[in-house]
Amino acid sequence: MRLGVLDIGSNTGHLLVVDAHRGAAPLPAYSYKEPLRLAEHVDETGAVTQQGIDALASFTSQALRVAEDKGSEDMLAFATSAVRDAENSEAVLNEVHERTGQRIAVLSGEDEARLTFLAVRRWCGWSAGRLSVFDIGGGSLEIAGGADEAPDVAWSLPLGAARLARQHFGATAPDEETLRLLRKQIRADIARDAGLMLRAGAPDHAAATSKTFRSLARICGAAPSGEGPLVPRTLPLVALTAWIPKLAAMTPAELANLPGVSASRSHQIVAGALVAEAVMDIFGLAELEVCPWALREGVILERLDQITALG
């Protein structure tokens, strides 16, 4: 069957049209996305602004037309951290529904981590053994670990790259004290519950998903996306640590010129790098494998499992 998957993230709205069949890898047929940057359309009360709601409704309406044009039989629509954490989350979703006819579900942080873990498990297979999986989004960091298809532990922290950049950085490069304090906060937040996963011992395999990890891996020398998803890509801790002071000293224009970094995300790459470094350090990981499957694929795989069970 052909499915439309509408992913409303903190940075980007992304429609992925896939050909999905039980027992086969979801095959991307068409992709349509826009940089909504919802995490930055939040006022002082924590509510998504009308400008943000208008952008979301407009994108959703266009995505529905694209999905229809591409022959989608069904639409799986979900939102993550920016909408989930908004003070007016329900009002935002109701207005978008009234204006477009599409109901968007909100994933909990735990579900986001769980479904991302499912996608990585299916990609890596059983030979990967016990898995640790990390995903840095615009609004949150997801962590999950386990030996089965469902993780033993899964949780979410408000440590997304866009959220941290908005809260701590201005228009200029951050000074050393700002970086030191942010680094301290990130590590304390991650370490607070790290024992949930560390108690099981070192993982057999550690993987990372999301645009932030892909960009950092590319900066550190990984193959470009144009070489395809089957090319192995890793993010080494030593290389990342060496790059962080260089990234912190760059202007947004210089950051945007780095391989794998888009202009719309250049302002948040330093914050993302601090989170990635903290994850690897606290969990004792010398490197992370960058997995091409993430939350969207997890949502598709779970839906296919449900259809099969009902059939």
FENUR-V878414 format. One record per residue. N is the residue number from 1. PSI is psi in radians with two decimals (none if undefined). OMEGA is omega in whole degrees, -180 to 180 (NA if undefined). D_FIRST is the distance of its C-alpha to the first C-alpha in Angstrom with 1 decimal. Layout:
n=(N/N)
psi=(PSI/PSI)
omega=(OMEGA/OMEGA)
d_first=(D_FIRST/D_FIRST)
This chain:
n=(1/2/3/4/5/6/7/8/9/10/11/12/13/14/15/16/17/18/19/20/21/22/23/24/25/26/27/28/29/30/31/32/33/34/35/36/37/38/39/40/41/42/43/44/45/46/47/48/49/50/51/52/53/54/55/56/57/58/59/60/61/62/63/64/65/66/67/68/69/70/71/72/73/74/75/76/77/78/79/80/81/82/83/84/85/86/87/88/89/90/91/92/93/94/95/96/97/98/99/100/101/102/103/104/105/106/107/108/109/110/111/112/113/114/115/116/117/118/119/120/121/122/123/124/125/126/127/128/129/130/131/132/133/134/135/136/137/138/139/140/141/142/143/144/145/146/147/148/149/150/151/152/153/154/155/156/157/158/159/160/161/162/163/164/165/166/167/168/169/170/171/172/173/174/175/176/177/178/179/180/181/182/183/184/185/186/187/188/189/190/191/192/193/194/195/196/197/198/199/200/201/202/203/204/205/206/207/208/209/210/211/212/213/214/215/216/217/218/219/220/221/222/223/224/225/226/227/228/229/230/231/232/233/234/235/236/237/238/239/240/241/242/243/244/245/246/247/248/249/250/251/252/253/254/255/256/257/258/259/260/261/262/263/264/265/266/267/268/269/270/271/272/273/274/275/276/277/278/279/280/281/282/283/284/285/286/287/288/289/290/291/292/293/294/295/296/297/298/299/300/301/302/303/304/305/306/307/308/309/310/311)
psi=(2.71/2.15/2.54/2.27/1.98/1.91/1.92/1.69/3.13/-0.47/-0.81/2.53/2.23/2.12/2.16/2.11/2.18/2.64/2.01/2.27/2.42/2.24/-0.04/2.71/2.37/2.25/1.96/2.28/-0.54/2.53/2.35/2.16/2.75/2.51/1.48/-0.62/0.85/-0.56/-0.38/-0.08/0.88/2.26/-3.06/-0.29/-0.10/0.17/2.53/2.30/2.89/-0.59/-0.73/-0.71/-0.76/-0.74/-0.72/-0.76/-0.72/-0.78/-0.76/-0.77/-0.79/-0.67/-0.65/-0.68/-0.74/-0.80/-0.70/-0.76/-0.57/0.05/0.43/2.35/-0.46/2.76/2.20/1.92/2.25/2.71/2.66/-2.42/-0.81/-0.75/-0.72/-0.72/-0.09/2.50/-0.54/0.61/-0.87/-0.70/-0.67/-0.88/-0.65/-0.72/-0.72/-0.69/-0.78/-0.63/-0.39/-0.34/-0.02/2.20/2.19/2.18/2.64/2.16/2.39/2.81/-0.68/-0.73/-0.66/-0.80/-0.72/-0.79/-0.60/-0.72/-0.75/-0.78/-0.77/-0.71/-0.78/-0.63/-0.82/-0.53/3.06/-0.40/-0.24/-0.24/-2.52/2.21/2.49/2.30/2.37/2.44/2.08/1.94/-2.91/-0.62/-0.37/2.83/2.23/2.42/2.35/2.64/2.63/3.07/-0.12/-2.92/-0.55/2.33/2.65/-0.64/2.49/2.21/2.94/2.49/2.56/1.03/0.70/2.65/-0.75/-0.72/-0.83/-0.70/-0.73/-0.70/-0.52/-0.34/2.59/-2.67/-0.35/2.96/2.43/2.49/3.03/-0.67/-0.70/-0.77/-0.71/-0.78/-0.70/-0.74/-0.75/-0.77/-0.81/-0.81/-0.64/-0.72/-0.71/-0.73/-0.44/-0.74/0.22/-0.52/-0.42/-0.62/-0.57/-0.49/-0.45/-0.09/3.12/2.42/2.73/-0.42/2.38/2.25/2.70/2.53/2.97/2.79/-0.65/-0.85/-0.69/-0.73/-0.77/-0.70/-0.71/-0.76/-0.68/0.14/0.07/2.81/2.57/2.78/-0.47/-0.29/-0.04/2.85/-0.29/-0.16/2.20/2.39/2.34/2.75/1.85/2.39/-0.74/-0.79/-0.73/-0.79/-0.66/-0.53/-0.48/-0.87/-0.54/-0.78/-0.72/-0.42/-0.11/2.68/2.83/-0.65/-0.70/-0.71/-0.72/-0.34/-0.10/2.61/2.32/-0.01/2.13/2.71/-0.61/-0.27/0.01/-0.58/-0.24/0.04/-0.57/-0.80/-0.76/-0.67/-0.67/-0.68/-0.80/-0.78/-0.74/-0.75/-0.86/-0.68/-0.88/-0.61/0.10/0.76/2.11/-0.45/2.81/2.39/2.31/2.04/2.29/-0.34/2.53/-2.53/-0.80/-0.78/-0.63/-0.72/-0.75/-0.81/-0.71/-0.70/-0.73/-0.70/-0.72/-0.74/-0.75/-0.73/-0.65/-0.54/none)
omega=(178/-177/169/179/-177/-175/179/-179/180/179/-166/166/-174/171/174/175/-175/168/-171/179/178/179/179/177/174/-176/180/179/-179/179/177/-179/178/178/-177/-180/-179/-180/-180/175/180/-178/-174/179/-178/-179/173/-178/178/177/178/178/180/180/-180/180/-180/180/-180/179/180/180/178/178/180/-180/179/180/-177/173/180/178/-175/178/173/-175/-179/178/-178/-163/-174/179/-179/-175/-177/179/-178/-175/-177/180/178/-177/178/180/178/179/180/-175/-175/-175/-179/175/180/178/176/177/172/178/179/178/178/178/-178/-178/175/177/179/-180/-179/178/-179/179/-175/-180/-176/-179/178/179/178/-175/163/-175/-178/180/176/176/178/-176/-173/173/177/-179/178/179/178/-177/-177/177/173/-178/173/179/179/178/-175/179/-179/-176/176/-176/-179/180/-178/179/180/-176/-168/-176/174/-178/-179/179/-178/178/-174/-178/177/179/-179/-179/178/178/179/-179/-178/-177/178/-179/-180/-176/-175/-178/-176/-180/178/-179/-177/-178/-180/-178/-178/178/173/-176/178/-174/178/175/174/-178/-179/179/179/179/-180/178/179/177/-177/172/180/-179/178/-178/-179/179/174/-174/-176/177/180/178/179/174/180/-179/-178/-179/-180/-180/179/-177/-172/179/177/179/-177/-178/-176/173/176/180/178/178/-178/179/178/178/177/-178/178/-179/-177/-178/-175/-176/-176/-175/179/178/178/179/178/178/-179/179/-180/179/-176/-179/-176/180/174/-175/-180/178/176/172/179/-178/-179/177/-178/-172/-178/179/177/178/180/-177/179/178/178/177/-179/180/-180/-179/180/-177/NA)
d_first=(0.0/3.8/6.4/10.1/12.5/16.0/18.7/22.3/24.6/28.4/28.5/25.4/22.6/19.5/16.2/13.7/10.5/8.3/5.7/5.5/6.4/9.5/12.6/11.5/12.4/10.0/10.6/12.0/11.6/14.1/16.5/18.9/21.6/25.1/28.0/28.5/31.0/30.9/33.1/35.8/35.5/37.1/40.7/43.6/42.5/39.1/37.3/34.7/36.7/36.0/35.3/32.6/31.1/31.3/29.5/26.7/26.3/26.5/23.9/21.5/22.1/21.5/18.3/16.9/18.0/16.5/13.0/13.5/14.9/12.1/9.6/8.0/6.9/8.6/11.3/12.9/16.4/19.3/22.8/25.0/28.8/30.1/28.9/29.3/32.9/33.9/36.7/35.0/31.4/30.9/32.5/30.3/27.1/28.6/29.7/26.4/24.8/27.6/27.3/23.5/22.2/19.9/20.8/20.7/21.2/23.9/23.5/26.7/28.2/27.9/24.1/23.7/25.7/24.0/20.4/21.7/23.5/20.4/18.7/22.0/22.5/19.3/20.2/23.9/23.6/26.2/28.9/29.1/31.0/31.8/29.9/31.1/28.6/29.7/28.0/30.2/28.6/30.5/31.6/31.5/31.6/29.4/30.8/29.5/30.7/30.4/30.0/26.9/23.3/24.7/27.6/31.1/31.9/30.0/31.6/31.6/34.6/35.3/35.9/33.4/34.7/34.7/36.3/39.0/39.7/40.1/42.4/44.6/44.7/46.2/46.1/48.2/47.7/48.2/51.6/52.3/53.0/49.8/47.9/50.0/49.4/45.6/45.4/47.5/45.3/42.0/43.5/45.0/41.7/39.7/42.6/43.0/40.1/39.8/41.4/38.4/36.8/40.0/41.3/38.9/40.4/39.1/35.4/34.6/32.2/31.9/29.1/28.6/25.6/25.7/27.1/30.6/30.7/29.1/31.9/34.6/33.6/33.7/37.1/38.3/37.5/33.9/32.0/30.5/26.7/26.9/27.5/23.9/22.5/23.9/27.5/29.2/30.5/32.9/35.0/38.6/40.7/43.8/42.4/40.9/44.2/46.0/43.8/44.0/47.6/46.8/43.7/45.8/48.5/46.2/45.8/42.3/42.7/43.5/40.5/38.1/39.5/38.6/35.7/32.4/33.8/32.7/35.3/33.4/33.5/36.8/38.8/36.9/36.9/40.3/39.2/36.1/38.2/40.6/37.8/36.4/40.0/40.7/37.7/38.6/42.3/42.1/39.7/41.7/39.0/40.4/37.0/33.3/30.4/28.0/24.4/21.7/19.2/20.2/19.3/16.0/14.6/16.3/14.7/11.1/12.5/14.3/11.5/9.7/13.2/13.8/11.0/12.4/15.8/15.4/14.1)
